[in-house]
Amino acid sequence: MVAVNMGKNMHHNIHKQHSRKKKWNELSPMARFGTVGAGIVQLSLLVAAQTDISRRPAQQIRGSKAMWRLATLVNFIGPATYFAVGVKRRPAAKQA
């Protein structure tokens, strides 16, 4: 029983030490670069998806444009899902 309690206390102490979020100036240069890079990728996907929704006819989109506009606001997953599932693909032309 003592070993179980000691394990819980150790886990609690470790969690307590790491529960505070780091401030921007506390991040390493690589962590900053990764954060900025992920933000750029996210915004690029969002802009690409929103632009595609605006330009693509409604008949070529599965579901409503309004639903996909909202879905693309979900980080990474929304735009990726729109391009993978929301856009209807034309069948490939048969080669002779």
Buried (B, 14 or more C-beta within 10 A) or exposed (E): EEEEEEEEEEEEEEEEEEEEEEEEEEEEEEEEEEEEEEEEEBEEBBEBBBEBBEEBEEEEBEEEBEEBBEBBEEBEEBBBBBBEEBBEEEEEEEEE
